[in-house]
Amino acid sequence: MSVNELNQKFAIANVLNFVEAAADVPVIEIKTADASARIALIGAQVLEWQPAGAEPVLWVSRAAVYQVGKGVRGGVPICWPWFGAGEAGKPAHGFVRTRMWQVRSTTQTADGVVVTLGIADNAETRAIWDYAFDLEMIVTVGKTLTMALVTKNTGDVPFTITDALHTYFHIGDIAQTIVQGLDGTKYLDKVLDFTEHTQQGDVIFSGETDRVYVDTKATCVINDTAQSRGIHIAKSGSDTTVVWNPWIEKEKGFADMAAGEYQQMVCVETCNAADDKITIAPKQMHSLVAVVSVG
Ligand SMILES: O=P(O)(O)OC[C@H]1O[C@@H](O)[C@H](O)[C@@H](O)[C@@H]1O
């Protein structure tokens, strides 16, 4: 659908409309008294959420590329039906973050503006992952940001997934940032060959950090000291939290990150990953939910 057609069908006067981030890349723009937000139809990727009077909460690289077939560096990429590398020859973090999703509905409720985007299997997805599915991303933009990724098994056989709301947060200075909520939690350290460790105290950052915290349903708080705020991430349907910052050397390897940007971002990802796999029986569903607020 063109941006014009999308606006005719789904715009909400003075609240929600569609623009093009690049040729054939529609983005939803939302503005209410409570918050503003942007959501790309590629990947159903939330790019921005800014509560009224606050600094932007999500981070997107200045060098991000908006193109079907590529992931946008920042916001909330959706990793599905696997988190991480996946099988040889298959795309990292799955195949839905780089594809175009359909708009299913846009409404305004007491909690905020609710956008539902969807994607289902087709011949292309079957060639990569041979299952019938329907996936919805339900985003509620209000004083809080709620993101629900709902997986439905529409086929006749069970399937097993891992998944993530791979959220990039905007922070003032990584060296003054801590992540609370994971004290005592076991994690696999990707920087140290996936060895297992136990978090002692808060997570602090002084180099490349890439950790898969397991068996945790905890709410995390990013203490963004440089901007005098706490970003709270509550979750459900998730037993894994990933904390990631590429730091100096890894950042250089990303064409879609500008030099030094690692200092203003941290990923705290709401996931099911590693051994935390979700098996969904035919006609059943699973919801992965993250609720973000600023305090
Ligand atoms: O470059 P990508 O595929 O978007 O992945 C970014 C990062 O995503 C994180 O979730 C992983 O833990 C990292 O290992 C990875 O580098």
The ligand as an SDF file (V2000), in Angstrom:
LIG
                    3D

 16 16  0  0  0  0  0  0  0  0999 V2000
   24.0330   -6.5010   14.2690 O   0  0  0  0  0  0  0  0  0  0  0  0
   22.7840   -7.2300   14.7200 P   0  0  0  0  0  0  0  0  0  0  0  0
   22.5230   -8.5030   13.9410 O   0  0  0  0  0  0  0  0  0  0  0  0
   21.5910   -6.3200   14.7420 O   0  0  0  0  0  0  0  0  0  0  0  0
   23.0280   -7.7020   16.2080 O   0  0  0  0  0  0  0  0  0  0  0  0
   23.3830   -6.7780   17.1720 C   0  0  0  0  0  0  0  0  0  0  0  0
   23.6730   -7.4710   18.5160 C   0  0  0  0  0  0  0  0  0  0  0  0
   22.4690   -7.9630   19.0260 O   0  0  0  0  0  0  0  0  0  0  0  0
   22.5930   -8.4430   20.3650 C   0  0  0  0  0  0  0  0  0  0  0  0
   21.3450   -8.8600   20.8100 O   0  0  0  0  0  0  0  0  0  0  0  0
   23.5250   -9.6000   20.3820 C   0  0  0  0  0  0  0  0  0  0  0  0
   23.6360  -10.1010   21.7120 O   0  0  0  0  0  0  0  0  0  0  0  0
   24.8710   -9.1530   19.8350 C   0  0  0  0  0  0  0  0  0  0  0  0
   25.7570  -10.2630   19.8290 O   0  0  0  0  0  0  0  0  0  0  0  0
   24.7020   -8.5880   18.4450 C   0  0  0  0  0  0  0  0  0  0  0  0
   25.9450   -8.0960   17.9810 O   0  0  0  0  0  0  0  0  0  0  0  0
  1  2  2  0
  2  3  1  0
  2  4  1  0
  2  5  1  0
  5  6  1  0
  6  7  1  0
  7  8  1  0
  7 15  1  0
  8  9  1  0
  9 10  1  0
  9 11  1  0
 11 12  1  0
 11 13  1  0
 13 14  1  0
 13 15  1  0
 15 16  1  0
M  END
$$$$
